[in-house]
Amino acid sequence: MTDNPPRGGFARFVRALGRGINITRLVIINVVFFGILLLVLGLALRGAPKVGPNTVLLLQPDGMLVEQYSVDPAARALARASGGSAEQVQVRDLVAAVDHAAHDSRITKILLDPSKLQFGGMGALEEVGAALDRFRAAGKPVIAWGTRFSQMQYLLAVHANQVLLDPAGSISITGLSDYRSYYKTLLDKLGVSAHLFRVGEFKSAAEPFILDAPSEAALAADKYWMGGLWNTWLAEVGKLRHIDPAALSQQIDNLPVEIPAASGDVAQLALKLHWVDGLATREDVVKLMQKGGVVADNGLGFRAVNLAQYLPQTLDLGLGKPQVAVIVAEGDIVSGKQPAGKIGGDSTAALIRAARADHNVRAIVLRVDSPGGEAFAAEQIRREVVLAEQAGKPVVVSMGDMAASGGYWISMDAKRIFAEPDTITGSIGIFGLYFTGSDGLAKLGINTAGEGTTPLAGAFDFRRPLDPTLAPMIQASIDWGYRQFVGNVAKARGKSYADIDAIAQGRVWSGAQALERGLVDQLGGLHDAIAWAAKDTKLGDRYAVRYLEPPLNPLQRFFLGVGDSASARVLSSLGVHLPQSWLLVAPKLLPELAWLQYAQPGKPVEYAYCFCRLQP
């Protein structure tokens, strides 16, 4: 055994130098990290007003009411920095602010101006309206005022104690509609053939590509579910305005006569019909807010805090509390990982899986607002719902504006399903759509020929006509998918196949109609679904609600943190701009064509989709 040779001074120097460099590196990293953290926190909180006594919560939602932002964080931050709108308003933010304010002694009333709120659907509006009702039940008044109300903005405004309209303003109530564009003639001219395979007498989602007008079955079904939603609108407004729904319906039907008779003065007519409580200019509203409050020199004339300023007051980290996880499933259902605004078969399933694995999460609420999409992607998500249930994590579904077709597919196995009376749901059916353009190419002098090793080889080439011998194969696959869909619903809802088949067939129902047919368990909103989940898992009143979403990357977090800072304004000046409004609106102009972005040439896919968005 020999002694270790003495270490030389150079080795000790190198080792000490390494330690010094490592310590210096860690010090620099920590200084930079905490410096940036403090900067971001300071910029995020900078300018946040201190809420004093006798403060008015000013709600002026500007943009589309959504369950989850689909506008990227940088765009939202730059919009705030420039004083503009991010074009989207989260339902959860409005509800959280109103519910928190109901028990905040500093907030004495709410001033609601929904004039810039864009139409989404009735379910989300009901969610916010219910929060306003809870605020009023706490003994605090809500005053709604605007320059003009659409019928959906008005549906929210009527939840106020007092509805005021500008003397030069108007209310536009026209009823509900669902008109689509039909492309068969155009496709014929282009020499493009649409091959539709479907199950369900009322499954009309792809009819625009094979017909020039809706089928009789589609018209009958649309009239029924839209009639149900319209009756809900009349009942809700009538109840809150103390007008008999039948009388209100007659008032609306008489508008083509009443408006000319009022010399076009819609505001005075609205007052006469008791649709509003009074006519008031902005200055009149300011004086009303100043009564019993604080006069302030803040550009408003009264002490107020807006939604963005008040939201930090509602923050509850829920440390040490068991959690009810809320997972938002909003948009079309598409395979793979998808960003917010779409439901990814992989990404949404991963969120449910993460909630199942998190020991702090005791229950899951799946908030669904979707017309459906790819059948297999929906099945991926449904399987995760089942696995969560089997792991002892009850899943409760809260249907928003819509949970139809694939949107119902991902909902059906929940322990309990909540829907608003005006949720659009059902549409239990399936279809496949495939296009061929051989005739159109032939008109251009382009012919396609070749060889394949099997009858299926090249069978789904867009340039070739569809072999008629393959049609039975495709239809058999669609039939099987439908049987799986209906069978799974029957199993989940404790009914026979025949019972579900009778109310399926692609038919659309309102939430109230779906309750009558056993497709949902209870009428109510997200607030009710969360409360039920907490009670079911015996959490009592001590629990936290946590929205489980894909993590933001550091750059996205930075943008969100400095949205009100000078840094964002500098970025804007360098040419970083918000998406233009038309990018959000364009898919709504021709929704049937926008949907085709998910179709993959040469790859037939089964869809559970519903074109049943309302048009105000």
Buried (B, 14 or more C-beta within 10 A) or exposed (E): EEEEEEEEEEEEEEEEEEEEEEEEEEEEEEEEEEEEEEBBEEBBEEEBEEBEEBBBBBBBBBBBBBBBBBBBBBBBBBBBBBEEBBBBBBBBBBBBBBBBBBEBEBBBBBBBBBBBBBBBBBBBBBBBBBBBBBBBEEEBEBBBBBBBBBBBBBBBBBBBBBBBBBBEBBBBBEEBEBEBEBBBEEBBEEBBBBBBBBBBBBBBBBBBBBBEEBBEBBEEBBEBBBEBBBBBBBBBBBEBBEBEBEEBBEBBEEBEEBBEEBEEBBBBBBBEBBBBBEBBBEEBBBEBBBEEBBEBEEEBBBBBBBBBBBBEBBEEEBEEBBBBBBBBBBBBBBBEBBEBBBBBBBBBBBBBBBBBEBEEBBBBBBBBBBBBBBBBBBBBBBBBBBBBBEEEBBBBBBBBBBBBBBBBBBBBBBBBBBBBBBBBBBBBBBBBBBBBBBBBBBEEEEEBEEEEEEEEEBBBBBBBBBEEEBEEEBBEBBBEBBBBBBEBBBEBBEBEBEBBBEBBBBBBBBBBBBBEBBBBBBBBBBBBBBBBBBEBBEBEEEBBBBBBEBEEEEEBEBBBBBBBBEBBBEBBEEEBEBEEEEEBEEEEEBBBEEBEEBBEEEEBBBBBBBBBBBEB
